[in-house]
Amino acid sequence: VKHAFAVYMLPLLLSLVFAFVAAQLFIASEGWQILAAALGGVTGFFIAKTRVKSLKHDIKVIKIHPISIPLTQIDGD
């Protein structure tokens, strides 16, 4: 769940925070707010990318063989 949060939510949240800071603290125009939001998204992407590198994929493949019933003709079929 932590990695899913990092990959999906962190860029979105940082984008919103950067745009909010640009709008409220720096009183920037709309163009600068959009640029700040894009910069926040890219920053969040790179932070998420470094966090997800620590994820280790332990995938174990288990082969399942079906139990087959021998086909024999039953009288009356």
Steps between C-alpha positions, in 0.01 A plus 500: 500500500789735571638458151160548340459821698844618389440424135149639465436752776838663564531670158139615519534637853829675427349650187211643701728624779739673259208668318346610831829642625553685173150645518485593868855578610656632181174644357603374159296527184315202357782404262751482785254295705471248217878487470532451878242218486695329221823539698331350807376205295845433357656530846245254639570262212873493571447457874260211431748349254775491762263353763375223274854390414520354850208268422608141459285278286468156656290319246475126540350300218323185607414253231163336554425180314133412474390160617356328199237232524548216254233503233315170497169424346226419743231254396185684404668811359 
